[in-house]
Amino acid sequence: MLRRLVAVAFLIASAWTITPMALAAAPPQAGEIGAFCSILSGTLAKHEYREENNLFPEWRRAWARLAAVEQKEMMARAQKLLGEG
């Protein structure tokens, strides 16, 4: 499961890394922007489908196996890492 999560994160990060580079190479034409956004949207939608149908159910099962104390600790850690706490 972790390997799949890392692969998805890498692909999404790669798409976002390429975006500024592609746009900085030369001023884009209007038609190029539409095509680029279409490709990016399709890539993200494909990965969103995979996450919703493969990863999220596994995460829900793993979450359900945790004790209430463990869930609370994990949420506190996530909030801290996200800068919300």
C-alpha positions in Angstrom: 0.0 0.0 0.0 2.8 2.4 0.9 4.5 1.7 -2.4 1.3 2.6 -4.3 0.9 5.8 -2.3 4.5 6.9 -3.0 4.0 6.1 -6.7 0.8 8.2 -6.9 2.4 11.1 -5.0 5.5 11.0 -7.3 3.4 11.1 -10.5 1.3 14.0 -9.2 4.4 15.9 -8.0 6.0 15.2 -11.4 3.1 16.7 -13.2 3.2 19.8 -11.0 7.0 20.1 -11.4 6.7 20.0 -15.2 4.0 22.7 -15.3 6.2 25.8 -14.5 9.0 24.4 -16.7 6.6 24.0 -19.7 5.1 27.4 -19.2 8.5 29.2 -18.7 10.1 27.8 -21.9 8.3 30.3 -24.1 5.1 32.3 -23.9 2.4 29.7 -24.5 -0.2 30.0 -27.3 -3.8 29.8 -26.2 -4.3 26.4 -27.9 -1.3 25.0 -26.1 -2.6 26.0 -22.7 -5.9 24.2 -23.3 -4.1 21.0 -24.5 -1.7 21.1 -21.5 -4.5 21.6 -19.0 -6.5 18.8 -20.6 -3.6 16.4 -20.3 -2.9 17.4 -16.7 -6.6 17.1 -15.8 -6.8 13.6 -17.3 -3.7 12.5 -15.4 -5.0 13.8 -12.1 -8.5 12.3 -12.7 -7.0 8.9 -13.4 -5.0 8.9 -10.2 -8.0 10.2 -8.3 -10.1 7.3 -9.5 -7.3 4.9 -8.4 -7.1 6.5 -5.0 -10.8 6.4 -4.4 -11.2 2.8 -5.5 -7.9 1.3 -4.2 -6.1 3.3 -1.6 -9.0 4.9 0.3 -10.8 1.6 1.2 -7.5 0.2 2.5 -6.9 3.4 4.5 -10.4 3.1 6.0 -9.9 -0.5 7.0 -6.5 0.3 8.6 -8.0 3.3 10.4 -10.9 1.2 11.7 -8.4 -1.3 13.2 -6.8 1.4 15.3 -7.9 2.0 18.9 -9.5 5.4 19.6 -6.3 6.6 21.4 -4.2 5.7 18.4 -6.6 7.5 16.1 -6.5 10.6 18.2 -2.6 10.5 18.3 -2.4 10.1 14.6 -4.8 13.0 14.0 -2.8 15.2 16.3 0.4 14.3 14.5 -1.1 15.0 11.1 -2.4 18.3 12.2 1.0 19.2 13.6 2.7 18.2 10.3 0.2 20.3 8.3 0.8 23.2 10.6 -2.7 23.3 12.1 -1.7 22.6 15.6 
